[in-house]
Amino acid sequence: MHYTNKSEGPSMRPGPTGTGGAVALDIEAINLVEPPDLDFQSPDHWSVFCVPLGHRPAGDTNVQTRVLFRRGSTACDELELIERVTDWIRERNPDRIVTYNGASYDFPILRHRAGVTAHECPGSHTAGTDLELVLDAVEHTDLFREVKEDAGYNVPLDSALDYHDIPTPDVQLDGEEVSGADMPDLGLRMLAGDATDHERAAVKEYAESDVEPLFRLLDSLSE
């Protein structure tokens, strides 16, 4: 795969040779707007605090997962996270990126935040361009759309996994099950440096549980 700037010709050296296959991506975000004005589909209502990623090389059945965390609360910290996400994908040279509702949620937020943080963080940054080069060069498989086409209606990820008999762990924190609704508050605690080791571990486990099953769902939908 060779990443090029479509409007200006080659402007970005390809990353190290990877092993192809598929990369799965999800994001965990903090809402910047409070309900009832919060809009799940508005990229400017969200800020990214961690990105779980998975890679299954071509011809392999093993999945490598990694959760990349934002290292602080500033715009520069968020920009640096997006740069690490871009590098992680590029280094693996995947044939496709797999998401669940990435076309409407994950990708628009990453693109928007790359532009916003590059503007707010002092200095000259190419994070937005680099991210676009990677996302534009790699085939995107949005499993949400495939599941919706089969079902005829919007299907949450948990329901899709249940239907295809794909188990996921129940992540617990202080005796309570962790859900996506807990992520914004936990993210804020992490960025403020107030999160406990147990909270950080729960976020990591929950984030991984959102991305690793996407490979099994991809396989099930391909049968």
C-alpha positions in Angstrom: 0.0 0.0 0.0 1.3 3.5 -0.9 -0.1 6.5 0.9 -0.4 9.6 -1.3 -1.9 13.0 -1.2 -4.5 12.8 -3.9 -4.5 16.6 -4.5 -0.8 17.2 -4.4 0.8 13.9 -5.5 3.1 11.9 -3.2 3.8 13.9 -0.1 4.1 11.3 2.6 6.7 8.5 2.9 5.1 5.1 3.5 5.6 3.7 7.0 7.5 0.5 7.7 6.3 -2.6 5.8 3.5 -4.2 7.8 1.8 -7.6 7.4 -1.4 -6.6 5.7 -4.7 -8.1 6.9 -7.2 -6.1 8.9 -7.0 -3.4 11.6 -10.0 -2.9 13.8 -10.6 0.5 15.3 -12.9 2.0 17.9 -12.7 5.2 19.9 -13.7 6.2 23.5 -14.7 9.8 23.7 -15.7 12.5 26.2 -18.7 14.6 25.5 -18.0 18.3 25.2 -21.7 19.2 25.2 -24.1 18.2 27.9 -27.5 16.6 27.4 -30.1 17.3 26.1 -28.1 19.2 23.5 -25.6 16.4 23.1 -25.7 14.9 19.6 -24.1 11.5 19.1 -23.6 12.2 15.4 -22.0 15.6 15.8 -18.2 15.3 15.7 -17.8 18.7 17.4 -19.6 17.4 20.5 -16.8 14.9 21.3 -13.1 14.7 22.3 -11.1 11.5 22.1 -9.4 10.1 25.2 -8.4 6.6 24.1 -8.4 4.4 21.0 -8.5 0.6 21.1 -7.0 -1.0 18.1 -6.6 -4.6 16.8 -4.6 -6.2 14.1 -5.0 -9.6 12.5 -2.3 -10.1 9.9 -3.1 -11.7 6.5 -3.3 -15.4 6.8 -3.3 -15.4 10.6 -5.9 -16.1 13.1 -4.2 -14.3 16.0 -5.3 -10.8 16.9 -3.0 -8.3 18.5 -4.7 -5.6 20.5 -3.5 -2.3 21.8 -5.2 0.5 23.6 -3.7 3.9 23.1 -4.4 6.5 25.8 -4.3 10.2 25.7 -1.5 11.3 28.0 -3.0 14.6 29.3 -5.9 17.0 29.1 -4.5 19.5 26.5 -5.2 19.8 22.8 -1.6 18.9 22.2 -2.1 15.7 24.1 -5.1 14.7 22.0 -3.3 15.6 18.9 -0.4 13.4 19.9 -2.8 10.5 20.5 -4.2 10.9 17.0 -0.7 10.9 15.6 0.1 7.6 17.4 -3.1 6.1 16.1 -2.2 7.1 12.6 1.3 5.7 13.0 0.0 2.4 14.5 -2.2 1.8 11.5 0.3 2.8 8.9 3.1 0.6 10.4 0.8 -2.5 10.0 0.0 -1.7 6.4 -3.5 -3.2 6.5 -5.7 -4.1 3.6 -8.7 -2.9 5.4 -9.9 -1.1 8.5 -12.9 -2.6 10.3 -15.2 -0.6 12.5 -18.7 -0.7 13.9 -20.4 2.6 12.9 -17.1 4.1 12.1 -18.4 5.9 9.0 -20.8 7.9 11.1 -19.0 8.2 14.4 -15.3 7.1 14.8 -13.9 8.5 11.5 -15.7 11.8 11.6 -14.7 12.5 15.2 -11.0 11.6 14.5 -10.9 13.7 11.4 -12.6 16.7 13.2 -10.4 16.4 16.3 -7.2 16.2 14.2 -8.1 19.5 12.6 -9.2 21.2 15.8 -6.2 20.1 17.9 -3.7 20.8 15.1 -5.0 24.4 15.0 -5.1 24.8 18.8 -1.7 23.2 19.6 1.2 25.6 18.9 3.5 24.8 16.0 3.1 23.3 12.6 1.3 19.9 12.5 0.4 17.4 9.7 -1.7 15.1 11.9 -4.9 15.9 10.0 -3.3 15.4 6.6 -1.6 12.2 7.7 -4.8 10.8 9.1 -6.6 11.5 5.9 -3.9 9.9 3.9 -4.3 6.7 5.9 -8.1 6.6 6.0 -8.4 7.4 2.3 -5.9 4.8 1.3 -7.3 1.8 3.2 -10.6 0.1 2.4 -13.1 0.7 5.2 -15.5 -2.1 6.2 -18.2 -0.7 8.5 -19.9 -3.8 10.0 -22.7 -1.6 11.3 -23.9 -1.0 7.8 -23.6 -4.7 6.9 -25.6 -5.7 9.9 -28.2 -3.0 9.3 -28.6 -4.2 5.7 -29.3 -7.7 6.8 -31.6 -6.8 9.7 -33.4 -3.8 8.1 -32.9 -1.6 11.1 -30.1 -0.2 13.3 -28.5 -2.8 15.5 -26.3 -2.0 18.5 -23.0 -3.8 18.6 -23.9 -5.9 21.7 -27.0 -7.1 19.9 -25.1 -8.0 16.8 -22.5 -10.0 18.8 -25.3 -11.8 20.7 -27.1 -12.7 17.4 -23.9 -14.2 16.0 -23.1 -16.0 19.3 -19.9 -14.0 19.8 -19.1 -13.8 23.6 -17.7 -10.7 25.2 -16.4 -10.3 28.8 -18.5 -8.5 31.4 -16.1 -5.8 32.6 -16.6 -5.0 36.3 -15.6 -2.0 38.4 -16.4 -1.9 42.1 -18.9 -4.7 41.6 -20.8 -2.9 38.9 -20.8 -3.7 35.2 -19.0 -1.1 33.1 -20.8 0.2 30.0 -20.2 2.8 27.3 -22.1 5.3 29.4 -19.3 5.2 32.0 -16.6 6.1 29.6 -16.9 9.9 29.5 -16.7 10.2 33.3 -13.9 7.7 33.6 -12.1 9.5 30.7 -12.3 12.8 32.5 -10.9 11.2 35.7 -8.0 9.7 33.7 -7.2 13.0 32.0 -7.2 14.8 35.4 -4.9 12.2 36.9 -7.6 11.1 39.4 -8.3 7.6 38.1 -7.4 4.7 40.2 -5.4 1.7 38.8 -8.7 -0.3 38.9 -10.5 2.4 36.9 -7.7 2.6 34.3 -7.7 -1.2 34.0 -11.4 -1.3 33.6 -11.3 1.3 30.8 -8.6 -0.7 29.0 -10.5 -4.0 29.3 -13.8 -2.4 28.2 -12.0 -0.7 25.2 -10.5 -4.0 24.1 -13.8 -5.8 24.4 -15.2 -3.3 21.8 -12.6 -4.0 19.2 -11.4 -7.6 19.5 -14.9 -9.2 18.7 -15.1 -7.2 15.5 -12.8 -9.7 13.8 -15.1 -12.6 14.7 -18.1 -10.5 13.6 -16.4 -9.8 10.3 -15.8 -13.6 9.8 -19.4 -14.5 10.7 -20.8 -11.9 8.2 -18.5 -13.3 5.5 -19.7 -16.9 5.9 
